[in-house]
Amino acid sequence: MEGFKVSTNEDQVTLTKEIGKETITVKFNVSLCVDSEAMSGSSSEQEKHREESPAITCKPPFTVFIAKDKQNLVFECEFVQPYDEEELRSAGEHLADSFNIEEIYTFTDEVTEETYSVRGDIIDGELYDNLMEYLNERGINGAFAQNLIRFATHYEHAQYISLLQKMRAFVSS
């Protein structure tokens, strides 16, 4: 993840970088977020998909924290699901986005039960676009999203292999 300091703890990943007076932190979890589209259907369909499908990918929801002067602006984000032909024909400019802002909130010190948040799908379209541009100016954009998917996919696979090894050791003992 170019430009970010990466730290991991089991299934948790934290990316951090400094830009001027701001600290940008991105957090995500690789558990239970593997794209399983190729895994649905009957067993004969599954065999066919296994032979024809691209590799499985990990597209975890991620949280972007932008900290400045003890204040935090937080964006809860999720990757956009693939569009069908009709959606591509009828949708607007948001289709260019590889992720959506699902929730936004601010806090000082720590988030509490009382911290107000707003869903990204109900805010004004122009404000939404400005917030996406704000993220883009800090390097949280389509290229970042593709790198995150690539990193998360490789990291999740390593965690999966580790789990298999632990299970084998457990069963063998």
DRENKEMAR-120637 format. One record per atom (N, C-alpha, C): residue number from 1; atom name; x, y, z; residue in three letters. Coordinates in pm, 1 decimal, padded with zeros to 6 digits. Atoms other than C-alpha are relative to their C-alpha. Example, Ala and Ser with C-alpha at 12.3 -4.5 7.8 and 13.67 -1.06 7.14 Angstrom:
1_N_00089.0_-00119.0_00000.0_Ala $
1_CA_01230.0_-00450.0_00780.0_Ala $
1_C_00090.0_00120.0_00000.0_Ala $
2_N_-00082.0_-00119.0_-00006.0_Ser $
2_CA_01367.0_-00106.0_00714.0_Ser $
2_C_-00077.0_00109.0_00073.0_Ser $
//
This chain:
1_N_00085.3_-00117.1_00000.0_Met $
1_CA_00000.0_00000.0_00000.0_Met $
1_C_00090.2_00123.7_00000.0_Met $
2_N_-00093.6_-00109.8_00019.9_Glu $
2_CA_00216.2_00277.2_-00137.1_Glu $
2_C_-00041.3_00125.7_00076.9_Glu $
3_N_00022.6_-00122.4_-00075.1_Gly $
3_CA_00248.5_00581.4_00087.8_Gly $
3_C_-00055.6_-00021.4_00139.3_Gly $
4_N_00058.5_00030.0_-00130.0_Phe $
4_CA_00095.0_00408.5_00390.2_Phe $
4_C_00091.8_-00089.7_00081.5_Phe $
5_N_-00062.2_00093.5_-00093.8_Lys $
5_CA_00249.6_00247.5_00694.9_Lys $
5_C_-00106.2_-00106.9_00026.8_Lys $
6_N_00094.5_00110.7_-00015.5_Val $
6_CA_00086.1_-00095.9_00722.4_Val $
6_C_00027.0_-00071.7_00131.0_Val $
7_N_-00012.4_00084.8_-00118.3_Ser $
7_CA_00020.0_-00273.6_01051.2_Ser $
7_C_-00116.0_-00099.1_-00000.7_Ser $
8_N_00101.3_00105.2_00000.3_Thr $
8_CA_-00168.2_-00600.6_01095.1_Thr $
8_C_-00004.6_-00068.5_00135.7_Thr $
9_N_00020.1_00079.8_-00120.1_Asn $
9_CA_-00308.4_-00802.6_01382.5_Asn $
9_C_-00111.1_-00099.8_-00031.5_Asn $
10_N_00094.8_00104.0_00041.0_Glu $
10_CA_-00473.4_-01130.4_01280.7_Glu $
10_C_-00077.2_00047.4_-00123.4_Glu $
11_N_00079.1_-00040.1_00116.4_Asp $
11_CA_-00762.7_-01023.6_01053.0_Asp $
11_C_-00014.3_00151.2_-00015.1_Asp $
12_N_00009.4_-00146.2_00001.1_Gln $
12_CA_-00728.9_-00650.1_01128.1_Gln $
12_C_00118.5_00061.6_-00074.5_Gln $
13_N_-00104.8_-00071.8_00072.5_Val $
13_CA_-00533.5_-00417.9_00896.3_Val $
13_C_-00020.5_00148.9_00023.2_Val $
14_N_00003.4_-00144.8_-00017.9_Thr $
14_CA_-00447.7_-00053.5_00966.4_Thr $
14_C_00104.4_00062.5_-00091.5_Thr $
15_N_-00087.7_-00075.5_00089.1_Leu $
15_CA_-00298.5_00181.7_00707.6_Leu $
15_C_00004.6_00143.4_00051.9_Leu $
16_N_-00013.2_-00135.2_-00054.2_Thr $
16_CA_-00161.3_00519.2_00821.6_Thr $
16_C_00096.9_00081.4_-00084.0_Thr $
17_N_-00093.7_-00092.6_00063.1_Lys $
17_CA_-00004.4_00821.4_00653.7_Lys $
17_C_-00029.5_00141.6_00048.3_Lys $
18_N_00010.8_-00140.5_-00039.7_Glu $
18_CA_00056.7_01187.6_00733.2_Glu $
18_C_-00004.0_00085.9_-00126.2_Glu $
19_N_00005.2_-00100.1_00106.9_Ile $
19_CA_-00043.0_01469.8_00499.4_Ile $
19_C_-00015.5_00135.2_00068.6_Ile $
20_N_00004.8_-00129.2_-00068.4_Gly $
20_CA_00044.1_01811.3_00639.5_Gly $
20_C_-00034.8_-00018.9_00146.0_Gly $
21_N_00043.6_00008.7_-00139.8_Lys $
21_CA_-00140.5_01850.5_00970.4_Lys $
21_C_-00098.1_-00114.4_00024.2_Lys $
22_N_00098.9_00107.0_-00010.8_Glu $
22_CA_-00366.3_01553.0_00901.2_Glu $
22_C_00065.4_-00137.4_00007.8_Glu $
23_N_-00037.5_00141.2_-00001.7_Thr $
23_CA_-00326.5_01187.8_00988.1_Thr $
23_C_-00115.6_-00077.1_-00062.1_Thr $
24_N_00100.2_00080.9_00068.6_Ile $
24_CA_-00512.0_00956.9_00751.1_Ile $
24_C_00020.4_-00144.4_00045.1_Ile $
25_N_-00005.0_00139.2_-00043.5_Thr $
25_CA_-00591.7_00613.7_00896.1_Thr $
25_C_-00114.2_-00074.8_-00067.1_Thr $
26_N_00100.7_00085.9_00062.2_Val $
26_CA_-00773.2_00340.5_00706.6_Val $
26_C_00005.5_-00133.7_00071.9_Val $
27_N_00007.0_00128.1_-00069.9_Lys $
27_CA_-00891.2_00032.7_00895.9_Lys $
27_C_-00099.0_-00091.8_-00070.3_Lys $
28_N_00092.2_00099.6_00053.4_Phe $
28_CA_-01045.3_-00286.8_00766.3_Phe $
28_C_00032.7_-00136.9_00057.4_Phe $
29_N_-00006.9_00135.1_-00053.3_Asn $
29_CA_-01099.3_-00650.4_00858.8_Asn $
29_C_-00021.4_-00095.5_-00117.0_Asn $
30_N_00011.2_00090.2_00115.3_Val $
30_CA_-01044.2_-00935.3_00609.5_Val $
30_C_-00087.8_-00122.6_00024.7_Val $
31_N_00087.7_00114.5_-00026.8_Ser $
31_CA_-01268.7_-01191.2_00782.6_Ser $
31_C_-00135.8_00019.5_-00066.4_Ser $
32_N_00136.4_00006.3_00052.8_Leu $
32_CA_-01591.0_-01284.3_00605.6_Leu $
32_C_-00030.5_00102.8_-00108.5_Leu $
33_N_00026.9_-00098.9_00104.9_Cys $
33_CA_-01548.2_-01043.2_00314.6_Cys $
33_C_00055.4_-00042.8_-00135.4_Cys $
34_N_-00045.1_00051.5_00128.5_Val $
34_CA_-01438.4_-01268.8_00029.6_Val $
34_C_-00117.8_00002.1_-00095.6_Val $
35_N_00102.3_-00003.3_00103.5_Asp $
35_CA_-01634.2_-01219.4_-00291.5_Asp $
35_C_-00034.6_-00143.5_-00036.0_Asp $
36_N_00038.7_00140.1_00019.0_Ser $
36_CA_-01828.3_-01546.7_-00309.9_Ser $
36_C_-00096.6_-00018.3_-00115.8_Ser $
37_N_00091.0_00006.8_00113.9_Glu $
37_CA_-02019.2_-01478.7_-00632.2_Glu $
37_C_00013.7_-00131.5_-00075.8_Glu $
38_N_-00022.8_00124.2_00074.6_Ala $
38_CA_-01860.3_-01780.5_-00798.1_Ala $
38_C_-00038.0_-00123.6_00079.6_Ala $
39_N_00028.0_00115.1_-00085.2_Met $
39_CA_-01961.3_-02003.0_-00505.4_Met $
39_C_-00147.9_-00033.8_00009.9_Met $
40_N_00142.5_00028.7_-00010.9_Ser $
40_CA_-02340.3_-01988.0_-00547.0_Ser $
40_C_-00043.8_-00092.8_-00113.3_Ser $
41_N_00054.1_00086.1_00104.1_Gly $
41_CA_-02555.4_-02226.7_-00749.9_Gly $
41_C_00017.8_-00147.0_00031.8_Gly $
42_N_-00009.6_00144.7_-00020.3_Ser $
42_CA_-02568.2_-02603.8_-00794.3_Ser $
42_C_00144.9_-00045.0_-00008.8_Ser $
43_N_-00137.8_00049.8_-00000.6_Ser $
43_CA_-02261.3_-02823.9_-00761.0_Ser $
43_C_00057.4_-00007.8_-00141.5_Ser $
44_N_-00051.9_00002.1_00137.2_Ser $
44_CA_-02233.7_-02869.2_-01140.6_Ser $
44_C_00030.8_00141.7_-00047.6_Ser $
45_N_-00027.6_-00140.3_00032.8_Glu $
45_CA_-02259.0_-02491.1_-01179.8_Glu $
45_C_00126.3_00047.0_00070.7_Glu $
46_N_-00119.7_-00038.5_-00074.8_Gln $
46_CA_-01994.5_-02449.8_-00910.7_Gln $
46_C_00125.2_-00051.6_-00069.3_Gln $
47_N_-00114.9_00055.8_00072.0_Glu $
47_CA_-01757.9_-02681.8_-01100.9_Glu $
47_C_00029.8_00082.9_-00124.3_Glu $
48_N_-00017.0_-00080.3_00121.1_Lys $
48_CA_-01816.0_-02483.3_-01420.4_Lys $
48_C_00059.4_00136.4_00035.7_Lys $
49_N_-00051.2_-00130.6_-00044.0_His $
49_CA_-01758.7_-02152.5_-01234.2_His $
49_C_00145.8_-00009.8_00041.3_His $
50_N_-00137.7_00016.9_-00046.4_Arg $
50_CA_-01438.9_-02285.4_-01075.8_Arg $
50_C_00096.9_00000.5_-00117.2_Arg $
51_N_-00085.6_00007.3_00117.7_Glu $
51_CA_-01299.5_-02353.6_-01421.3_Glu $
51_C_00003.8_00131.4_-00076.4_Glu $
52_N_00011.4_-00120.2_00082.1_Glu $
52_CA_-01417.6_-02024.3_-01579.3_Glu $
52_C_00019.4_00130.1_00076.6_Glu $
53_N_00003.8_-00123.7_-00077.1_Ser $
53_CA_-01421.7_-01768.7_-01295.9_Ser $
53_C_00137.9_00056.5_00027.4_Ser $
54_N_-00125.1_-00060.9_-00044.5_Pro $
54_CA_-01154.6_-01518.8_-01210.7_Pro $
54_C_00023.3_-00034.1_00146.7_Pro $
55_N_-00034.3_00030.3_-00139.3_Ala $
55_CA_-00978.8_-01554.5_-00876.7_Ala $
55_C_-00095.2_00070.1_00096.6_Ala $
56_N_00082.0_-00057.8_-00106.2_Ile $
56_CA_-01175.2_-01488.2_-00559.4_Ile $
56_C_00070.7_00123.8_00053.3_Ile $
57_N_-00058.3_-00123.6_-00052.7_Thr $
57_CA_-01123.4_-01136.8_-00423.5_Thr $
57_C_-00059.8_00035.5_00134.7_Thr $
58_N_00042.9_-00048.8_-00130.7_Cys $
58_CA_-01152.4_-00976.6_-00082.0_Cys $
58_C_-00027.9_00149.4_-00013.4_Cys $
59_N_00041.8_-00140.2_00011.2_Lys $
59_CA_-01347.1_-00649.5_-00083.1_Lys $
59_C_-00060.4_00043.9_00133.3_Lys $
60_N_00052.3_-00031.4_-00132.7_Pro $
60_CA_-01374.8_-00549.1_00281.7_Pro $
60_C_-00054.9_00141.7_00010.1_Pro $
61_N_00038.0_-00137.2_-00033.7_Pro $
61_CA_-01572.3_-00252.2_00404.8_Pro $
61_C_00119.5_00063.0_00071.8_Pro $
62_N_-00113.2_-00064.8_-00065.6_Phe $
62_CA_-01320.7_00005.2_00527.5_Phe $
62_C_-00042.1_00133.8_00058.4_Phe $
63_N_00029.1_-00124.9_-00069.3_Thr $
63_CA_-01319.3_00304.6_00758.2_Thr $
63_C_00118.7_00093.2_-00016.2_Thr $
64_N_-00103.1_-00101.9_00016.4_Val $
64_CA_-01125.6_00622.6_00682.6_Val $
64_C_-00015.7_00101.4_00112.3_Val $
65_N_-00004.0_-00099.7_-00106.8_Phe $
65_CA_-01031.2_00839.9_00981.3_Phe $
65_C_00093.4_00111.3_-00045.7_Phe $
66_N_-00086.3_-00114.1_00029.5_Ile $
66_CA_-00898.8_01188.3_00906.3_Ile $
66_C_00006.4_00082.0_00127.8_Ile $
67_N_-00018.8_-00067.3_-00129.1_Ala $
67_CA_-00755.4_01337.1_01226.4_Ala $
67_C_00077.7_00129.3_-00021.0_Ala $
68_N_-00065.3_-00130.2_00007.4_Lys $
68_CA_-00663.7_01704.0_01260.8_Lys $
68_C_-00037.5_00078.3_00125.4_Lys $
69_N_00023.3_-00080.7_-00120.8_Asp $
69_CA_-00623.8_01909.8_01579.9_Asp $
69_C_-00098.8_-00066.4_00096.1_Asp $
70_N_00081.3_00078.6_-00094.3_Lys $
70_CA_-00782.8_01638.5_01800.4_Lys $
70_C_-00142.7_-00026.1_-00047.7_Lys $
71_N_00130.7_00027.7_00059.2_Gln $
71_CA_-01088.6_01626.5_01573.4_Gln $
71_C_00016.1_-00112.6_-00100.9_Gln $
72_N_-00000.8_00109.4_00096.7_Asn $
72_CA_-01175.2_01324.7_01359.4_Asn $
72_C_-00123.1_00008.9_-00089.0_Asn $
73_N_00107.8_00013.5_00096.7_Leu $
73_CA_-01384.1_01307.5_01044.2_Leu $
73_C_00009.8_-00143.1_-00050.8_Leu $
74_N_-00003.1_00143.5_00028.8_Val $
74_CA_-01482.5_00947.5_00970.4_Val $
74_C_-00096.4_-00033.2_-00113.7_Val $
75_N_00078.6_00048.8_00112.5_Phe $
75_CA_-01607.6_00783.8_00651.6_Phe $
75_C_-00001.9_-00152.1_00006.0_Phe $
76_N_00016.8_00145.5_00009.9_Glu $
76_CA_-01744.3_00428.4_00662.8_Glu $
76_C_-00029.8_-00028.0_-00147.2_Glu $
77_N_00011.2_00022.1_00144.4_Cys $
77_CA_-01703.1_00296.5_00307.0_Cys $
77_C_-00017.3_-00147.7_-00033.4_Cys $
78_N_00016.1_00136.1_00051.3_Glu $
78_CA_-01802.0_-00011.8_00109.1_Glu $
78_C_00022.8_00000.5_-00149.7_Glu $
79_N_-00022.4_00011.8_00143.2_Phe $
79_CA_-01705.1_-00134.4_-00234.1_Phe $
79_C_-00132.5_-00012.4_-00072.8_Phe $
80_N_00118.2_00004.1_00084.7_Val $
80_CA_-01959.6_-00094.8_-00511.3_Val $
80_C_-00013.5_-00140.5_-00057.5_Val $
81_N_00027.1_00130.4_00060.6_Gln $
81_CA_-02122.6_-00416.3_-00630.7_Gln $
81_C_-00000.7_00015.7_-00151.7_Gln $
82_N_00002.0_-00009.4_00147.0_Pro $
82_CA_-02094.3_-00496.8_-01002.6_Pro $
82_C_-00138.5_00041.1_-00050.0_Pro $
83_N_00125.4_-00048.5_00058.1_Tyr $
83_CA_-02359.5_-00330.6_-01217.5_Tyr $
83_C_-00043.1_-00089.6_-00114.7_Tyr $
84_N_00048.2_00070.4_00118.1_Asp $
84_CA_-02584.0_-00501.5_-01466.9_Asp $
84_C_-00015.8_00101.5_-00114.1_Asp $
85_N_00007.2_-00085.8_00119.4_Glu $
85_CA_-02638.3_-00363.1_-01819.4_Glu $
85_C_-00100.4_00114.1_00016.4_Glu $
86_N_00103.6_-00102.5_-00016.6_Glu $
86_CA_-02959.5_-00174.7_-01730.6_Glu $
86_C_00048.4_00111.5_00092.3_Glu $
87_N_-00052.3_-00100.6_-00092.7_Glu $
87_CA_-02794.7_00000.6_-01435.1_Glu $
87_C_00105.3_00087.0_-00067.7_Glu $
88_N_-00103.5_-00076.1_00070.2_Leu $
88_CA_-02501.2_00103.8_-01654.4_Leu $
88_C_-00061.0_00101.9_-00095.3_Leu $
89_N_00064.4_-00091.6_00094.6_Arg $
89_CA_-02735.2_00260.8_-01911.3_Arg $
89_C_-00072.5_00113.7_00070.7_Arg $
90_N_00086.7_-00099.3_-00063.3_Ser $
90_CA_-02955.9_00445.1_-01662.9_Ser $
90_C_00063.7_00079.1_00113.6_Ser $
91_N_-00059.3_-00065.3_-00117.1_Ala $
91_CA_-02714.1_00551.7_-01387.8_Ala $
91_C_00079.3_00124.3_-00038.5_Ala $
92_N_-00075.6_-00124.2_00018.4_Gly $
92_CA_-02533.6_00880.4_-01343.2_Gly $
92_C_00147.3_-00018.5_00024.6_Gly $
93_N_-00146.0_-00003.7_-00014.0_Glu $
93_CA_-02175.8_00976.1_-01269.7_Glu $
93_C_00052.9_-00080.6_00117.4_Glu $
94_N_-00049.3_00074.4_-00116.3_His $
94_CA_-02156.9_00785.2_-00938.7_His $
94_C_00050.1_-00139.3_-00036.3_His $
95_N_-00048.0_00131.7_00040.0_Leu $
95_CA_-02093.0_00465.8_-01133.8_Leu $
95_C_00151.3_-00003.8_-00013.7_Leu $
96_N_-00145.7_-00004.4_00012.3_Ala $
96_CA_-01734.2_00581.2_-01179.1_Ala $
96_C_00067.0_-00031.3_00133.4_Ala $
97_N_-00056.6_00025.6_-00132.0_Asp $
97_CA_-01683.4_00540.0_-00803.5_Asp $
97_C_00012.3_-00150.0_00023.4_Asp $
98_N_-00017.2_00141.9_-00030.2_Ser $
98_CA_-01539.5_00205.2_-00695.9_Ser $
98_C_-00043.5_-00032.9_00142.2_Ser $
99_N_00052.5_00020.2_-00134.6_Phe $
99_CA_-01662.5_00256.5_-00339.8_Phe $
99_C_-00099.4_00110.3_00031.5_Phe $
100_N_00099.4_-00096.9_-00046.3_Asn $
100_CA_-01946.9_00435.9_-00166.4_Asn $
100_C_00029.5_00041.1_00142.4_Asn $
101_N_-00000.6_-00043.5_-00139.4_Ile $
101_CA_-01955.5_00642.2_00149.9_Ile $
101_C_-00132.2_-00047.3_00058.7_Ile $
102_N_00120.4_00055.0_-00061.3_Glu $
102_CA_-02202.6_00451.0_00367.8_Glu $
102_C_-00044.5_00079.9_00121.8_Glu $
103_N_00031.6_-00072.0_-00124.0_Glu $
103_CA_-02182.3_00662.2_00685.0_Glu $
103_C_00110.0_00102.4_00026.0_Glu $
104_N_-00094.8_-00106.8_-00032.1_Ile $
104_CA_-02016.5_00984.3_00803.3_Ile $
104_C_-00028.2_00047.6_00141.9_Ile $
105_N_00015.1_-00059.6_-00132.5_Tyr $
105_CA_-01952.8_01117.3_01153.5_Tyr $
105_C_00129.7_00067.2_00041.2_Tyr $
106_N_-00118.0_-00065.2_-00056.7_Thr $
106_CA_-01714.0_01331.3_01354.4_Thr $
106_C_00003.8_-00029.8_00148.9_Thr $
107_N_-00012.5_00015.5_-00144.3_Phe $
107_CA_-01577.1_01294.2_01704.8_Phe $
107_C_00129.6_00061.9_00048.1_Phe $
108_N_-00120.0_-00043.0_-00069.9_Thr $
108_CA_-01326.6_01430.6_01951.4_Thr $
108_C_00027.1_-00106.0_00105.5_Thr $
109_N_-00041.3_00100.6_-00097.8_Asp $
109_CA_-01136.0_01185.5_02173.0_Asp $
109_C_-00044.8_-00141.0_-00037.8_Asp $
110_N_00046.2_00135.2_00033.6_Glu $
110_CA_-01356.1_00877.5_02112.3_Glu $
110_C_-00145.4_00000.1_-00044.8_Glu $
111_N_00137.5_00017.1_00046.0_Val $
111_CA_-01675.2_00758.2_01945.8_Val $
111_C_-00080.7_-00059.6_00114.4_Val $
112_N_00088.5_00052.9_-00104.0_Thr $
112_CA_-01964.0_00697.6_02185.6_Thr $
112_C_-00132.7_-00041.8_-00063.8_Thr $
113_N_00134.2_00037.5_00046.4_Glu $
113_CA_-02315.8_00557.7_02154.2_Glu $
113_C_-00079.2_00122.5_-00045.6_Glu $
114_N_00073.4_-00122.3_00030.0_Glu $
114_CA_-02435.7_00917.8_02136.3_Glu $
114_C_00054.0_00074.9_-00121.5_Glu $
115_N_-00058.5_-00068.6_00115.3_Thr $
115_CA_-02213.2_01015.4_01841.1_Thr $
115_C_-00098.3_-00004.5_-00116.7_Thr $
116_N_00092.9_-00008.4_00112.5_Tyr $
116_CA_-02438.4_01137.8_01561.3_Tyr $
116_C_00071.5_-00038.9_-00128.5_Tyr $
117_N_-00052.3_00034.3_00131.8_Ser $
117_CA_-02382.8_00987.7_01218.3_Ser $
117_C_-00112.5_00013.0_-00101.7_Ser $
118_N_00098.9_-00008.7_00107.2_Val $
118_CA_-02555.3_01020.0_00883.8_Val $
118_C_00037.1_-00101.9_-00107.3_Val $
119_N_-00022.9_00094.9_00109.0_Arg $
119_CA_-02596.9_00760.0_00610.0_Arg $
119_C_00039.7_00077.1_-00125.5_Arg $
120_N_-00047.2_-00065.3_00121.3_Gly $
120_CA_-02417.6_00847.6_00289.2_Gly $
120_C_-00105.1_00010.7_-00108.4_Gly $
121_N_00099.5_-00001.5_00107.4_Asp $
121_CA_-02718.0_00767.6_00071.2_Asp $
121_C_-00109.6_00104.4_00018.3_Asp $
122_N_00104.9_-00100.2_-00018.5_Ile $
122_CA_-02936.2_01040.3_00223.0_Ile $
122_C_00052.1_00143.3_-00004.8_Ile $
123_N_-00050.6_-00136.9_00006.9_Ile $
123_CA_-02700.9_01338.0_00201.2_Ile $
123_C_-00015.1_00054.4_-00142.0_Ile $
124_N_00012.3_-00070.3_00126.5_Asp $
124_CA_-02728.3_01593.3_-00078.2_Asp $
124_C_00105.6_-00049.4_-00099.4_Asp $
125_N_-00090.4_00050.7_00102.8_Gly $
125_CA_-02570.8_01476.1_-00405.6_Gly $
125_C_00124.1_00084.9_-00018.6_Gly $
126_N_-00116.1_-00088.4_00016.1_Glu $
126_CA_-02345.4_01781.6_-00436.6_Glu $
126_C_00094.8_-00013.2_00118.7_Glu $
127_N_-00083.7_00019.9_-00118.5_Leu $
127_CA_-02221.9_01739.4_-00077.9_Leu $
127_C_00072.6_-00134.4_-00009.2_Leu $
128_N_-00061.7_00132.1_00016.8_Tyr $
128_CA_-02158.8_01369.3_-00147.2_Tyr $
128_C_00118.8_00008.7_-00095.9_Tyr $
129_N_-00108.5_-00016.0_00097.7_Asp $
129_CA_-01952.2_01459.5_-00454.8_Asp $
129_C_00117.6_00076.0_00060.0_Asp $
130_N_-00107.2_-00076.6_-00065.3_Asn $
130_CA_-01754.9_01716.3_-00251.3_Asn $
130_C_00076.2_-00086.0_00100.6_Asn $
131_N_-00066.3_00089.0_-00095.9_Leu $
131_CA_-01683.1_01455.7_00017.6_Leu $
131_C_00086.1_-00103.9_-00072.1_Leu $
132_N_-00081.0_00093.6_00079.2_Met $
132_CA_-01565.1_01207.3_-00246.2_Met $
132_C_00125.5_00070.7_-00052.1_Met $
133_N_-00116.3_-00077.0_00045.6_Glu $
133_CA_-01336.4_01480.5_-00384.6_Glu $
133_C_00096.3_00024.9_00115.7_Glu $
134_N_-00081.9_-00018.6_-00120.5_Tyr $
134_CA_-01212.3_01551.8_-00029.6_Tyr $
134_C_00084.1_-00125.3_00025.7_Tyr $
135_N_-00073.5_00125.8_-00015.8_Leu $
135_CA_-01117.0_01184.5_00000.8_Leu $
135_C_00103.7_-00016.2_-00111.5_Leu $
136_N_-00090.7_00010.8_00114.0_Asn $
136_CA_-00961.6_01188.3_-00347.1_Asn $
136_C_00125.3_00085.5_00020.5_Asn $
137_N_-00113.4_-00089.5_-00025.7_Glu $
137_CA_-00740.1_01484.3_-00249.5_Glu $
137_C_00096.8_-00058.8_00102.1_Glu $
138_N_-00083.0_00064.9_-00101.2_Arg $
138_CA_-00607.0_01267.3_00033.3_Arg $
138_C_00045.2_-00139.3_-00044.1_Arg $
139_N_-00046.8_00126.7_00055.6_Gly $
139_CA_-00537.9_00971.4_-00192.9_Gly $
139_C_-00093.8_-00116.9_00018.9_Gly $
140_N_00099.4_00106.9_-00016.4_Ile $
140_CA_-00851.5_00773.0_-00107.8_Ile $
140_C_-00091.5_00009.1_-00121.7_Ile $
141_N_00068.4_-00010.8_00128.7_Asn $
141_CA_-00976.8_00715.7_-00461.6_Asn $
141_C_-00005.8_-00138.0_-00066.1_Asn $
142_N_00012.1_00127.1_00070.7_Gly $
142_CA_-01028.1_00448.3_-00725.8_Gly $
142_C_00128.7_-00080.8_-00002.5_Gly $
143_N_-00128.9_00071.4_00001.6_Ala $
143_CA_-00657.6_00362.7_-00752.3_Ala $
143_C_00030.1_-00057.8_00137.7_Ala $
144_N_-00018.5_00049.2_-00137.2_Phe $
144_CA_-00634.3_00334.4_-00372.7_Phe $
144_C_-00089.3_-00122.0_00023.0_Phe $
145_N_00095.3_00109.5_-00020.8_Ala $
145_CA_-00945.1_00112.6_-00372.0_Ala $
145_C_00047.9_-00128.0_-00067.8_Ala $
146_N_-00050.2_00118.6_00070.0_Gln $
146_CA_-00796.3_-00123.3_-00631.6_Gln $
146_C_00121.2_-00058.6_00071.8_Gln $
147_N_-00115.4_00047.9_-00077.5_Asn $
147_CA_-00470.5_-00144.0_-00432.7_Asn $
147_C_-00044.7_-00066.0_00129.8_Asn $
148_N_00051.4_00058.8_-00123.7_Leu $
148_CA_-00669.5_-00212.5_-00114.8_Leu $
148_C_-00057.1_-00138.9_-00028.1_Leu $
149_N_00055.1_00131.2_00035.9_Ile $
149_CA_-00857.1_-00496.8_-00286.9_Ile $
149_C_00112.9_-00100.3_-00022.9_Ile $
150_N_-00113.9_00088.0_00027.5_Arg $
150_CA_-00528.8_-00644.7_-00411.3_Arg $
150_C_00070.0_-00040.4_00129.8_Arg $
151_N_-00066.9_00027.9_-00127.2_Phe $
151_CA_-00362.4_-00613.5_-00068.5_Phe $
151_C_-00087.1_-00089.9_00087.6_Phe $
152_N_00091.1_00076.5_-00085.5_Ala $
152_CA_-00669.4_-00744.4_00119.2_Ala $
152_C_-00014.8_-00143.5_-00049.5_Ala $
153_N_00012.8_00134.3_00056.6_Thr $
153_CA_-00702.6_-01041.1_-00117.6_Thr $
153_C_00121.1_-00085.3_00035.6_Thr $
154_N_-00121.9_00075.3_-00033.8_His $
154_CA_-00339.9_-01145.9_-00065.3_His $
154_C_00009.6_-00025.0_00150.3_His $
155_N_-00008.5_00014.9_-00145.7_Tyr $
155_CA_-00354.5_-01084.1_00309.5_Tyr $
155_C_-00103.4_-00100.8_00050.1_Tyr $
156_N_00104.4_00095.3_-00040.1_Glu $
156_CA_-00684.8_-01273.4_00347.1_Glu $
156_C_00042.9_-00141.7_-00035.1_Glu $
157_N_-00045.3_00133.3_00041.3_His $
157_CA_-00537.0_-01566.3_00153.4_His $
157_C_00106.5_-00052.5_00097.1_His $
158_N_-00102.8_00040.5_-00097.3_Ala $
158_CA_-00236.0_-01572.6_00389.2_Ala $
158_C_-00064.7_-00038.5_00133.0_Ala $
159_N_00070.7_00032.6_-00123.8_Gln $
159_CA_-00473.9_-01568.7_00688.1_Gln $
159_C_-00073.2_-00133.9_-00012.9_Gln $
160_N_00069.5_00126.1_00026.0_Tyr $
160_CA_-00673.6_-01854.4_00532.0_Tyr $
160_C_00097.4_-00117.7_00008.3_Tyr $
161_N_-00102.1_00105.5_-00005.7_Ile $
161_CA_-00358.1_-02064.4_00483.4_Ile $
161_C_00042.1_-00023.2_00145.1_Ile $
162_N_-00037.3_00011.0_-00141.5_Ser $
162_CA_-00259.2_-01991.5_00844.5_Ser $
162_C_-00107.9_-00074.4_00079.1_Ser $
163_N_00110.4_00069.2_-00067.3_Leu $
163_CA_-00604.0_-02103.7_00964.2_Leu $
163_C_00001.8_-00149.1_-00032.9_Leu $
164_N_-00006.1_00141.4_00038.8_Leu $
164_CA_-00575.5_-02428.1_00766.2_Leu $
164_C_00113.3_-00072.1_00072.1_Leu $
165_N_-00113.4_00060.4_-00070.3_Gln $
165_CA_-00234.0_-02496.3_00920.1_Gln $
165_C_-00031.8_-00019.9_00148.1_Gln $
166_N_00037.6_00011.2_-00141.6_Lys $
166_CA_-00368.2_-02429.9_01271.1_Lys $
166_C_-00102.8_-00111.0_00019.8_Lys $
167_N_00100.6_00106.0_-00009.6_Met $
167_CA_-00666.3_-02657.9_01207.4_Met $
167_C_00065.1_-00136.9_-00014.6_Met $
168_N_-00070.2_00127.1_00018.6_Arg $
168_CA_-00437.5_-02936.0_01079.9_Arg $
168_C_00077.1_-00036.6_00126.4_Arg $
169_N_-00075.8_00025.8_-00122.9_Ala $
169_CA_-00214.5_-02901.7_01387.2_Ala $
169_C_-00094.0_-00040.3_00113.4_Ala $
170_N_00096.5_00030.9_-00105.2_Phe $
170_CA_-00520.1_-02908.2_01615.1_Phe $
170_C_-00053.8_-00141.8_-00015.4_Phe $
171_N_00058.4_00131.5_00026.4_Val $
171_CA_-00674.1_-03215.3_01452.0_Val $
171_C_00104.8_-00110.4_00015.2_Val $
172_N_-00107.8_00100.0_-00005.1_Ser $
172_CA_-00338.1_-03397.0_01437.2_Ser $
172_C_00050.0_-00027.3_00140.8_Ser $
173_N_-00056.0_00018.7_-00135.5_Ser $
173_CA_-00255.6_-03351.7_01805.9_Ser $
173_C_-00088.2_-00084.7_00088.4_Ser $
//
